[in-house]
Amino acid sequence: MYLTAIGISHKTAPIETRERFYLDELRRRLLLSELKNDPAVVEAVVLSTCNRTEIYAHTIVPDAAGILLHALFKAKSIPFSPFCEQTRYFYVHKDSAAVCHLLRVASGLESVVLGENQILGQVKAAVDLAREEGMLSRVFNILAAVAIRTGKKAQHETVIGQGGVSVSWAAVNAVERMAGTLKGRSVLIIGAGKMANLAANQLANKALGDLYIMNRSQDNAEGLAGKFGGISVSFWDMKEILRRADVCICSSGAPHYLVEKDAVQKIMAGRPQKPLVCVDISIPRNIDPAVGQVAGVSLITVDDLGDIVTETVQRRCGAVSQVDGIIHQKMEEFYYKIARNRAVKVSGSFKASAA
Protein backbone atom coordinates (compact mmCIF):
# COMPACT_ATOMS: atom_id res chain seq x y z
CA MET A 1 0.00 0.00 0.00
CA TYR A 2 1.50 3.31 -1.13
CA LEU A 3 -0.29 6.53 -0.23
CA THR A 4 0.40 9.89 -1.83
CA ALA A 5 -1.15 13.31 -1.36
CA ILE A 6 -0.39 16.22 -3.67
CA GLY A 7 -1.89 19.64 -3.34
CA ILE A 8 -1.83 23.39 -3.52
CA SER A 9 -3.23 25.67 -0.81
CA HIS A 10 -3.34 29.17 0.63
CA LYS A 11 -0.13 28.32 2.44
CA THR A 12 1.84 27.65 -0.73
CA ALA A 13 0.25 29.67 -3.53
CA PRO A 14 -1.35 33.07 -4.18
CA ILE A 15 -5.02 33.27 -5.08
CA GLU A 16 -4.37 33.79 -8.80
CA THR A 17 -2.52 30.46 -8.91
CA ARG A 18 -4.99 28.55 -6.74
CA GLU A 19 -7.95 29.56 -8.86
CA ARG A 20 -6.26 28.08 -11.94
CA PHE A 21 -6.40 24.68 -10.26
CA TYR A 22 -9.85 24.95 -8.70
CA LEU A 23 -12.07 22.04 -9.77
CA ASP A 24 -15.83 22.29 -9.98
CA GLU A 25 -17.83 19.09 -9.54
CA LEU A 26 -17.73 18.16 -13.22
CA ARG A 27 -13.95 18.48 -13.39
CA ARG A 28 -13.57 16.57 -10.13
CA ARG A 29 -15.55 13.73 -11.67
CA LEU A 30 -13.48 13.89 -14.86
CA LEU A 31 -10.27 13.80 -12.83
CA LEU A 32 -11.46 10.81 -10.82
CA SER A 33 -12.37 9.07 -14.07
CA GLU A 34 -8.90 9.80 -15.45
CA LEU A 35 -7.29 8.37 -12.30
CA LYS A 36 -9.59 5.34 -12.43
CA ASN A 37 -8.24 4.54 -15.88
CA ASP A 38 -4.63 4.64 -14.68
CA PRO A 39 -3.47 1.11 -13.77
CA ALA A 40 -1.15 2.50 -11.11
CA VAL A 41 -4.00 4.10 -9.13
CA VAL A 42 -6.14 1.89 -6.89
CA GLU A 43 -8.20 4.52 -5.04
CA ALA A 44 -8.40 8.32 -5.02
CA VAL A 45 -10.17 11.25 -3.40
CA VAL A 46 -10.15 14.77 -4.86
CA LEU A 47 -10.73 17.77 -2.58
CA SER A 48 -11.15 21.27 -4.04
CA THR A 49 -12.24 24.30 -2.01
CA CYS A 50 -11.62 28.05 -2.10
CA ASN A 51 -8.32 27.51 -0.30
CA ARG A 52 -6.98 24.19 -1.59
CA THR A 53 -7.01 21.58 -4.31
CA GLU A 54 -5.67 18.17 -3.27
CA ILE A 55 -5.55 14.60 -4.54
CA TYR A 56 -5.15 11.66 -2.17
CA ALA A 57 -4.30 8.37 -3.85
CA HIS A 58 -3.62 4.74 -3.00
CA THR A 59 -1.29 3.39 -5.68
CA ILE A 60 0.73 0.30 -6.53
CA VAL A 61 3.84 2.40 -7.20
CA PRO A 62 5.85 4.17 -4.48
CA ASP A 63 6.27 7.47 -6.34
CA ALA A 64 2.93 8.62 -7.74
CA ALA A 65 3.30 12.40 -7.43
CA GLY A 66 4.05 12.82 -11.13
CA ILE A 67 1.02 10.72 -12.11
CA LEU A 68 -1.30 12.78 -9.92
CA LEU A 69 0.11 16.13 -11.01
CA HIS A 70 -0.13 15.17 -14.68
CA ALA A 71 -3.77 14.12 -14.23
CA LEU A 72 -4.63 17.36 -12.44
CA PHE A 73 -2.96 19.54 -15.06
CA LYS A 74 -4.74 17.57 -17.79
CA ALA A 75 -8.11 18.10 -16.05
CA LYS A 76 -7.44 21.83 -16.12
CA SER A 77 -6.05 21.83 -19.69
CA ILE A 78 -2.73 23.21 -18.44
CA PRO A 79 0.47 21.99 -20.16
CA PHE A 80 2.50 19.85 -17.77
CA SER A 81 6.12 18.93 -17.30
CA PRO A 82 7.85 18.00 -14.03
CA PHE A 83 9.81 21.25 -14.22
CA CYS A 84 7.05 23.66 -15.23
CA GLU A 85 6.74 26.84 -13.20
CA GLN A 86 3.43 25.96 -11.51
CA THR A 87 4.72 22.76 -9.89
CA ARG A 88 6.76 24.77 -7.40
CA TYR A 89 3.53 25.69 -5.61
CA PHE A 90 2.60 22.05 -4.92
CA TYR A 91 3.42 19.95 -1.89
CA VAL A 92 3.73 16.18 -1.76
CA HIS A 93 3.11 13.92 1.24
CA LYS A 94 3.69 10.19 1.20
CA ASP A 95 2.39 7.27 3.27
CA SER A 96 1.96 8.21 6.96
CA ALA A 97 2.63 11.88 6.16
CA ALA A 98 -0.24 11.78 3.65
CA VAL A 99 -2.54 10.24 6.27
CA CYS A 100 -1.50 12.85 8.82
CA HIS A 101 -2.11 15.67 6.35
CA LEU A 102 -5.65 14.50 5.57
CA LEU A 103 -6.44 14.25 9.28
CA ARG A 104 -5.05 17.74 9.84
CA VAL A 105 -7.19 19.08 7.00
CA ALA A 106 -10.33 17.38 8.35
CA SER A 107 -9.62 18.83 11.80
CA GLY A 108 -9.29 22.38 10.53
CA LEU A 109 -5.59 22.72 11.36
CA GLU A 110 -4.74 23.56 7.75
CA SER A 111 -7.54 26.10 7.22
CA VAL A 112 -7.23 29.87 6.77
CA VAL A 113 -9.37 30.17 9.89
CA LEU A 114 -7.87 27.77 12.41
CA GLY A 115 -10.41 25.13 13.42
CA GLU A 116 -13.22 26.16 11.03
CA ASN A 117 -15.60 23.25 10.63
CA GLN A 118 -16.84 23.79 7.07
CA ILE A 119 -13.85 21.82 5.79
CA LEU A 120 -15.18 18.66 7.44
CA GLY A 121 -18.33 18.83 5.30
CA GLN A 122 -16.15 19.43 2.25
CA VAL A 123 -14.07 16.35 3.06
CA LYS A 124 -17.26 14.30 3.42
CA ALA A 125 -18.48 15.58 0.04
CA ALA A 126 -15.15 14.67 -1.58
CA VAL A 127 -15.37 11.16 -0.14
CA ASP A 128 -18.97 10.74 -1.33
CA LEU A 129 -18.00 11.84 -4.83
CA ALA A 130 -15.09 9.38 -4.91
CA ARG A 131 -17.45 6.62 -3.80
CA GLU A 132 -19.94 7.53 -6.55
CA GLU A 133 -17.16 7.35 -9.13
CA GLY A 134 -15.99 3.93 -7.89
CA MET A 135 -12.70 5.21 -6.49
CA LEU A 136 -13.20 4.16 -2.88
CA SER A 137 -12.30 0.65 -1.83
CA ARG A 138 -10.91 -1.14 1.20
CA VAL A 139 -8.14 1.23 2.27
CA PHE A 140 -9.80 4.55 1.54
CA ASN A 141 -13.09 3.49 3.09
CA ILE A 142 -11.15 2.99 6.32
CA LEU A 143 -9.11 6.19 5.83
CA ALA A 144 -12.18 8.30 5.06
CA ALA A 145 -14.05 7.04 8.12
CA VAL A 146 -11.03 7.71 10.35
CA ALA A 147 -10.56 11.21 8.90
CA ILE A 148 -14.18 12.17 9.46
CA ARG A 149 -14.15 10.79 13.01
CA THR A 150 -10.96 12.75 13.65
CA GLY A 151 -12.58 16.01 12.54
CA LYS A 152 -15.68 15.37 14.64
CA LYS A 153 -13.64 14.46 17.72
CA ALA A 154 -11.51 17.59 17.36
CA GLN A 155 -14.61 19.77 17.11
CA HIS A 156 -16.50 18.13 19.95
CA GLU A 157 -13.75 17.46 22.47
CA THR A 158 -11.54 20.57 22.14
CA VAL A 159 -12.09 24.32 21.72
CA ILE A 160 -10.45 24.33 18.28
CA GLY A 161 -13.75 25.24 16.62
CA GLN A 162 -15.35 27.40 19.29
CA GLY A 163 -16.21 31.05 18.80
CA GLY A 164 -18.11 30.92 15.53
CA VAL A 165 -15.18 32.18 13.46
CA SER A 166 -15.46 31.42 9.74
CA VAL A 167 -14.36 32.91 6.44
CA SER A 168 -17.75 34.60 6.17
CA TRP A 169 -17.40 36.00 9.69
CA ALA A 170 -13.95 37.29 8.77
CA ALA A 171 -15.38 38.88 5.61
CA VAL A 172 -18.02 40.80 7.56
CA ASN A 173 -15.46 41.74 10.20
CA ALA A 174 -13.14 43.05 7.46
CA VAL A 175 -15.98 45.15 6.03
CA GLU A 176 -16.68 46.69 9.45
CA ARG A 177 -13.03 47.57 9.89
CA MET A 178 -12.97 49.16 6.45
CA ALA A 179 -16.37 50.89 6.41
CA GLY A 180 -17.11 51.42 10.08
CA THR A 181 -20.61 50.70 11.30
CA LEU A 182 -22.94 48.82 8.97
CA LYS A 183 -26.02 50.37 10.55
CA GLY A 184 -28.25 51.75 7.83
CA ARG A 185 -25.89 50.59 5.06
CA SER A 186 -27.01 48.72 1.95
CA VAL A 187 -25.34 45.37 1.31
CA LEU A 188 -25.44 43.21 -1.81
CA ILE A 189 -24.64 39.52 -1.47
CA ILE A 190 -23.97 37.74 -4.75
CA GLY A 191 -24.54 34.01 -4.31
CA ALA A 192 -26.93 31.94 -2.22
CA GLY A 193 -24.81 28.96 -1.16
CA LYS A 194 -23.41 28.04 2.23
CA MET A 195 -20.86 30.87 2.42
CA ALA A 196 -23.50 33.41 1.37
CA ASN A 197 -25.86 32.02 4.03
CA LEU A 198 -23.16 32.37 6.68
CA ALA A 199 -22.42 35.93 5.56
CA ALA A 200 -26.11 36.86 5.67
CA ASN A 201 -26.34 35.35 9.14
CA GLN A 202 -23.37 37.44 10.30
CA LEU A 203 -25.10 40.56 8.95
CA ALA A 204 -28.46 39.76 10.56
CA ASN A 205 -27.80 41.77 13.73
CA LYS A 206 -26.08 44.74 12.08
CA ALA A 207 -29.22 46.89 11.58
CA LEU A 208 -28.62 47.16 7.85
CA GLY A 209 -30.55 49.48 5.60
CA ASP A 210 -31.20 47.04 2.75
CA LEU A 211 -29.90 43.54 2.15
CA TYR A 212 -29.98 42.49 -1.50
CA ILE A 213 -29.51 38.86 -2.55
CA MET A 214 -28.50 38.11 -6.14
CA ASN A 215 -28.12 34.59 -7.50
CA ARG A 216 -28.41 32.82 -10.85
CA SER A 217 -31.20 30.70 -9.33
CA GLN A 218 -34.00 33.11 -8.47
CA ASP A 219 -35.61 30.54 -6.18
CA ASN A 220 -32.43 30.25 -4.11
CA ALA A 221 -32.09 34.03 -3.98
CA GLU A 222 -35.68 34.37 -2.79
CA GLY A 223 -35.17 31.64 -0.19
CA LEU A 224 -32.12 33.34 1.30
CA ALA A 225 -33.70 36.78 1.12
CA GLY A 226 -36.81 35.51 2.88
CA LYS A 227 -34.74 33.90 5.61
CA PHE A 228 -32.97 37.14 6.52
CA GLY A 229 -35.49 39.80 5.54
CA GLY A 230 -33.64 40.74 2.39
CA ILE A 231 -34.67 41.61 -1.16
CA SER A 232 -34.17 39.16 -4.02
CA VAL A 233 -32.80 40.88 -7.13
CA SER A 234 -31.89 39.78 -10.64
CA PHE A 235 -28.47 39.81 -12.31
CA TRP A 236 -30.07 42.13 -14.86
CA ASP A 237 -30.26 44.70 -12.06
CA MET A 238 -26.56 44.45 -11.15
CA LYS A 239 -25.63 48.02 -12.13
CA GLU A 240 -28.65 49.56 -10.43
CA ILE A 241 -28.12 47.64 -7.17
CA LEU A 242 -24.39 48.43 -7.12
CA ARG A 243 -25.30 52.13 -7.43
CA ARG A 244 -27.26 51.79 -4.17
CA ALA A 245 -24.88 49.47 -2.32
CA ASP A 246 -22.27 50.41 0.26
CA VAL A 247 -20.95 46.85 0.43
CA CYS A 248 -20.82 43.99 -2.08
CA ILE A 249 -19.97 40.49 -0.82
CA CYS A 250 -19.48 37.93 -3.56
CA SER A 251 -19.57 34.18 -2.88
CA SER A 252 -20.70 32.63 -6.13
CA GLY A 253 -19.69 29.54 -8.06
CA ALA A 254 -19.44 31.30 -11.42
CA PRO A 255 -16.32 30.48 -13.48
CA HIS A 256 -15.86 34.12 -14.55
CA TYR A 257 -16.02 37.70 -13.27
CA LEU A 258 -19.50 38.88 -12.36
CA VAL A 259 -18.42 42.35 -11.26
CA GLU A 260 -16.32 44.06 -13.94
CA LYS A 261 -13.99 47.05 -13.57
CA ASP A 262 -15.60 49.10 -16.37
CA ALA A 263 -19.08 48.77 -14.89
CA VAL A 264 -17.88 49.71 -11.39
CA GLN A 265 -15.90 52.64 -12.76
CA LYS A 266 -19.00 54.09 -14.40
CA ILE A 267 -21.05 53.56 -11.23
CA MET A 268 -18.46 55.21 -8.98
CA ALA A 269 -18.15 58.19 -11.30
CA GLY A 270 -21.77 58.97 -10.48
CA ARG A 271 -21.31 58.66 -6.69
CA PRO A 272 -17.92 60.19 -5.83
CA GLN A 273 -18.84 60.77 -2.19
CA LYS A 274 -20.18 57.24 -1.60
CA PRO A 275 -17.39 54.63 -1.22
CA LEU A 276 -17.90 50.95 -1.99
CA VAL A 277 -16.37 48.01 -0.15
CA CYS A 278 -16.18 44.79 -2.19
CA VAL A 279 -15.36 41.40 -0.68
CA ASP A 280 -14.66 38.45 -2.96
CA ILE A 281 -14.58 35.10 -1.16
CA SER A 282 -15.13 33.12 -4.35
CA ILE A 283 -12.66 30.78 -6.04
CA PRO A 284 -12.34 31.31 -8.95
CA ARG A 285 -12.68 35.01 -8.17
CA ASN A 286 -15.93 36.60 -9.30
CA ILE A 287 -14.89 40.23 -8.84
CA ASP A 288 -12.33 41.53 -11.33
CA PRO A 289 -9.16 42.29 -9.29
CA ALA A 290 -8.89 45.56 -11.24
CA VAL A 291 -12.03 46.74 -9.41
CA GLY A 292 -9.73 47.51 -6.49
CA GLN A 293 -8.01 50.16 -8.62
CA VAL A 294 -11.21 52.19 -9.06
CA ALA A 295 -11.30 55.39 -7.01
CA GLY A 296 -13.54 55.02 -3.98
CA VAL A 297 -13.51 51.21 -4.04
CA SER A 298 -11.83 48.93 -1.49
CA LEU A 299 -11.44 45.29 -2.53
CA ILE A 300 -10.88 42.47 -0.05
CA THR A 301 -10.13 38.89 -1.15
CA VAL A 302 -10.00 35.65 0.79
CA ASP A 303 -6.22 35.97 1.10
CA ASP A 304 -6.68 39.24 3.00
CA LEU A 305 -8.70 37.63 5.76
CA GLY A 306 -5.96 35.75 7.61
CA ASP A 307 -4.83 38.75 9.66
CA ILE A 308 -8.44 39.67 10.48
CA VAL A 309 -8.99 36.48 12.44
CA THR A 310 -5.59 36.25 14.14
CA GLU A 311 -6.65 37.93 17.37
CA THR A 312 -9.95 36.03 17.58
CA VAL A 313 -8.46 32.57 17.15
CA GLN A 314 -5.68 33.00 19.70
CA ARG A 315 -7.60 30.98 22.27
CA ARG A 316 -7.97 28.17 19.74
CA CYS A 317 -4.19 27.84 19.47
CA GLY A 318 -4.08 26.23 22.89
CA ALA A 319 -6.15 23.36 21.51
CA VAL A 320 -3.72 22.54 18.70
CA SER A 321 -1.66 20.16 20.82
CA GLN A 322 -4.87 18.40 21.89
CA VAL A 323 -5.90 17.99 18.26
CA ASP A 324 -2.42 16.74 17.40
CA GLY A 325 -2.89 14.08 20.08
CA ILE A 326 -6.25 13.08 18.56
CA ILE A 327 -4.63 12.88 15.12
CA HIS A 328 -1.85 10.62 16.40
CA GLN A 329 -4.41 8.39 18.10
CA LYS A 330 -6.50 8.16 14.92
CA MET A 331 -3.42 7.43 12.79
CA GLU A 332 -2.73 4.49 15.07
CA GLU A 333 -6.34 3.42 14.62
CA PHE A 334 -6.02 3.58 10.83
CA TYR A 335 -2.81 1.56 10.65
CA TYR A 336 -4.09 -0.96 13.18
CA LYS A 337 -7.18 -1.59 11.06
CA ILE A 338 -5.07 -1.85 7.91
CA ALA A 339 -2.66 -4.25 9.61
CA ARG A 340 -5.56 -6.56 10.48
CA ASN A 341 -6.30 -6.83 6.78
CA ARG A 342 -3.59 -9.16 5.54
CA ALA A 343 -4.50 -8.48 1.91
CA VAL A 344 -3.02 -4.98 2.26
CA LYS A 345 0.75 -4.60 2.37
CA VAL A 346 1.63 -1.48 4.38
CA SER A 347 4.42 0.90 3.37
CA GLY A 348 5.79 3.78 5.41
CA SER A 349 7.35 4.01 8.85
CA PHE A 350 4.36 4.75 11.09
CA LYS A 351 4.09 2.10 13.80
CA ALA A 352 0.64 1.51 15.17
CA SER A 353 -0.11 0.11 18.59
CA ALA A 354 -3.05 -2.20 19.07
CA ALA A 355 -6.19 -0.38 20.11
GUKE-327736 format. One line per 5 residues: for each residue x, y negated, z negated of C-alpha. Coordinates in steps of 0.001 Angstrom, whole numbers, plus 500000, padded with zeros to 6 digits. Layout:
! residues N
X Y Z ~ ...;
***
This chain:
! residues 355
500000 500000 500000 ~ 501501 496685 501129 ~ 499707 493475 500229 ~ 500401 490112 501832 ~ 498848 486686 501355;
499612 483780 503667 ~ 498114 480355 503338 ~ 498169 476606 503517 ~ 496775 474326 500809 ~ 496656 470827 499372;
499875 471681 497557 ~ 501837 472346 500731 ~ 500253 470330 503526 ~ 498653 466927 504178 ~ 494984 466733 505079;
495630 466215 508802 ~ 497483 469544 508909 ~ 495006 471453 506743 ~ 492047 470439 508857 ~ 493738 471919 511938;
493605 475316 510256 ~ 490154 475052 508698 ~ 487932 477957 509765 ~ 484166 477712 509979 ~ 482171 480914 509541;
482269 481843 513224 ~ 486050 481516 513386 ~ 486432 483432 510131 ~ 484451 486266 511673 ~ 486519 486106 514858;
489733 486197 512834 ~ 488538 489189 510816 ~ 487632 490927 514074 ~ 491105 490201 515446 ~ 492711 491631 512302;
490408 494657 512428 ~ 491756 495464 515882 ~ 495365 495356 514682 ~ 496526 498889 513774 ~ 498853 497497 511107;
495999 495898 509126 ~ 493863 498112 506892 ~ 491799 495475 505044 ~ 491597 491684 505024 ~ 489833 488745 503399;
489846 485225 504863 ~ 489270 482231 502584 ~ 488851 478733 504043 ~ 487765 475701 502010 ~ 488384 471953 502102;
491684 472491 500303 ~ 493021 475812 501592 ~ 492994 478425 504310 ~ 494331 481830 503268 ~ 494450 485396 504536;
494847 488341 502171 ~ 495698 491630 503849 ~ 496379 495263 503005 ~ 498707 496607 505681 ~ 500730 499696 506535;
503842 497600 507197 ~ 505851 495828 504483 ~ 506265 492527 506337 ~ 502927 491376 507743 ~ 503302 487604 507426;
504055 487182 511134 ~ 501024 489279 512107 ~ 498703 487218 509921 ~ 500111 483869 511012 ~ 499870 484835 514675;
496233 485884 514233 ~ 495371 482643 512441 ~ 497041 480458 515056 ~ 495257 482426 517787 ~ 491893 481904 516050;
492564 478168 516117 ~ 493951 478168 519687 ~ 497274 476791 518443 ~ 500475 478013 520164 ~ 502500 480153 517773;
506120 481069 517303 ~ 507852 482002 514031 ~ 509814 478752 514220 ~ 507053 476335 515230 ~ 506738 473157 513198;
503432 474039 511515 ~ 504717 477239 509889 ~ 506763 475225 507397 ~ 503526 474307 505614 ~ 502604 477946 504922;
503423 480046 501886 ~ 503732 483820 501760 ~ 503114 486079 498761 ~ 503694 489815 498802 ~ 502387 492728 496733;
501962 491794 493041 ~ 502632 488121 493841 ~ 499764 488215 496355 ~ 497462 489764 493735 ~ 498504 487151 491182;
497891 484331 493649 ~ 494351 485504 494427 ~ 493557 485747 490718 ~ 494954 482256 490155 ~ 492812 480920 492999;
489673 482617 491653 ~ 490382 481170 488197 ~ 490709 477616 489473 ~ 494406 477278 488636 ~ 495264 476437 492249;
492463 473901 492782 ~ 492768 470129 493228 ~ 490629 469831 490106 ~ 492125 472233 487590 ~ 489586 474868 486584;
486784 473836 488971 ~ 484400 476748 489374 ~ 483163 476207 492935 ~ 486146 478182 494208 ~ 484819 481342 492564;
481670 481173 494698 ~ 483846 480569 497752 ~ 485931 483648 496940 ~ 482739 485700 496579 ~ 481517 484424 499958;
484845 485333 501580 ~ 484628 488838 500136 ~ 481033 489260 501330 ~ 482004 488163 504833 ~ 484906 490620 504915;
482547 493379 503796 ~ 480059 492475 506547 ~ 482844 492655 509128 ~ 484008 496067 507894 ~ 487299 494786 506492;
486797 495842 502881 ~ 487705 499353 501828 ~ 489086 501144 498805 ~ 491864 498770 497733 ~ 490200 495453 498457;
486912 496508 496905 ~ 488854 497008 493684 ~ 490885 493812 494166 ~ 487824 491705 494938 ~ 485954 492965 491880;
488970 492285 489655 ~ 489444 488788 491102 ~ 485818 487829 490536 ~ 485847 489209 486993 ~ 489043 487248 486346;
487421 483995 487461 ~ 484321 484629 485357 ~ 486359 485544 482283 ~ 488495 482415 482643 ~ 485394 480229 482894;
483495 481871 480053 ~ 486254 482536 477526 ~ 488459 479433 477860 ~ 487913 475681 478280 ~ 489552 475672 481718;
486246 474762 483384 ~ 484653 472599 480707 ~ 483792 468955 481197 ~ 481893 469076 484468 ~ 484820 467822 486537;
484539 468579 490265 ~ 485643 467090 493564 ~ 482247 465397 493829 ~ 482597 463996 490306 ~ 486046 462713 491230;
484623 461121 494389 ~ 481982 459199 492442 ~ 484543 458259 489803 ~ 486856 456948 492541 ~ 484021 454849 493966;
483324 453309 490552 ~ 486974 452431 490110 ~ 487028 450842 493555 ~ 483631 449108 493590 ~ 482894 448579 489925;
479390 449296 488703 ~ 477055 451179 491032 ~ 473983 449634 489447 ~ 471748 448245 492173 ~ 474111 449405 494943;
472992 451278 498048 ~ 474658 454630 498691 ~ 474558 456787 501810 ~ 475363 460485 501467 ~ 476034 462262 504752;
475462 465993 504306 ~ 473072 468061 502222 ~ 475190 471037 501161 ~ 476585 471956 497769 ~ 479135 469125 497584;
476503 466591 498633 ~ 474138 467980 495970 ~ 476836 467629 493325 ~ 477585 464070 494444 ~ 473891 463140 494327;
473664 464652 490856 ~ 476632 462563 489698 ~ 474900 459443 491046 ~ 471541 460243 489440 ~ 472201 458225 486266;
473925 455256 487924 ~ 470784 453113 488416 ~ 471376 452843 492154 ~ 469449 450516 494398 ~ 468802 452959 497251;
470101 456464 497847 ~ 470019 457507 501498 ~ 470487 461140 502552 ~ 471496 461894 506138 ~ 471877 465405 507502;
471588 467177 510848 ~ 468800 469301 509328 ~ 466005 466892 508473 ~ 464390 469461 506176 ~ 467566 469752 504107;
467909 465967 503977 ~ 464320 465630 502790 ~ 464829 468357 500194 ~ 467885 466664 498698 ~ 466300 463225 498884;
463188 464485 497124 ~ 465256 466105 494390 ~ 467026 462860 493478 ~ 464513 460202 494460 ~ 466362 459263 497615;
465334 458394 501156 ~ 465831 460838 504015 ~ 467203 459120 507130 ~ 468112 460224 510643 ~ 471530 460190 512308;
469934 457874 514858 ~ 469737 455296 512062 ~ 473437 455548 511152 ~ 474373 451979 512127 ~ 471351 450443 510428;
471884 452360 507173 ~ 475610 451569 507117 ~ 474698 447874 507426 ~ 472744 448208 504169 ~ 475119 450533 502322;
477726 449591 499745 ~ 479047 453151 499574 ~ 479180 456006 502076 ~ 480033 459506 500816 ~ 480524 462071 503556;
480426 465816 502879 ~ 479302 467367 506133 ~ 480306 470464 508062 ~ 480561 468699 511415 ~ 483678 469516 513479;
484140 465883 514546 ~ 483982 462303 513270 ~ 480498 461121 512358 ~ 481576 457652 511264 ~ 483684 455942 513943;
486005 452950 513573 ~ 484401 450905 516369 ~ 480925 451225 514890 ~ 482123 450291 511395 ~ 484104 447359 512761;
481004 445906 514399 ~ 478954 446445 511230 ~ 481543 444786 508980 ~ 481847 441807 511305 ~ 478234 441033 510481;
478689 441343 506692 ~ 482083 439806 505831 ~ 481164 439231 502187 ~ 479821 442760 501602 ~ 482610 445371 501220;
482095 449046 501993 ~ 483627 451989 500151 ~ 483819 455207 502186 ~ 484642 458602 500684 ~ 485336 461553 502961;
485415 464901 501157 ~ 484871 466877 504350 ~ 487339 469220 506039 ~ 487656 468686 508946 ~ 487324 464995 508168;
484071 463397 509299 ~ 485110 459773 508842 ~ 487665 458471 511330 ~ 490837 457715 509287 ~ 491110 454443 511242;
487974 453259 509414 ~ 490268 452491 506494 ~ 491986 449843 508621 ~ 488791 447813 509060 ~ 488697 444612 507011;
486457 444984 503981 ~ 486491 448789 504040 ~ 488173 451068 501489 ~ 488564 454709 502531 ~ 489121 457532 500054;
489871 461114 501153 ~ 489995 464353 499215 ~ 493777 464025 498904 ~ 493324 460756 496997 ~ 491302 462369 494236;
494044 464251 492389 ~ 495169 461246 490337 ~ 491559 460334 489516 ~ 491010 463515 487556 ~ 494405 463753 485861;
493346 462075 482633 ~ 490054 463971 482418 ~ 491536 467431 482849 ~ 494323 467000 480296 ~ 492397 469020 477734;
492033 471830 480263 ~ 495805 472160 480529 ~ 495922 473771 477115 ~ 493852 476644 478490 ~ 496277 477459 481304;
498343 479842 479176 ~ 495130 481602 478111 ~ 494097 482012 481741 ~ 497576 483260 482601 ~ 497107 485916 479924;
493755 486919 481436 ~ 495369 487122 484877 ~ 498147 489384 483599 ~ 495595 491613 481899 ~ 493504 491836 485078;
496577 492574 487206 ~ 497271 495514 484935 ~ 493662 496585 485377 ~ 493976 496419 489166 ~ 497188 498436 489346;
495912 500957 486816 ~ 492820 501595 488939 ~ 494926 501855 492091 ~ 497337 504252 490390 ~ 494439 506565 489522;
493701 506828 493223 ~ 496409 509162 494465 ~ 495502 508482 498091 ~ 496982 504980 497741 ~ 500749 504600 497626;
501633 501484 495620 ~ 504417 499100 496632 ~ 505788 496223 494587 ~ 507345 495992 491148 ~ 504358 495247 488906;
504093 497904 486202 ~ 500642 498492 484828 ~ 499887 499888 481412 ~ 496955 502195 480927 ~ 493810 500383 479893;
***
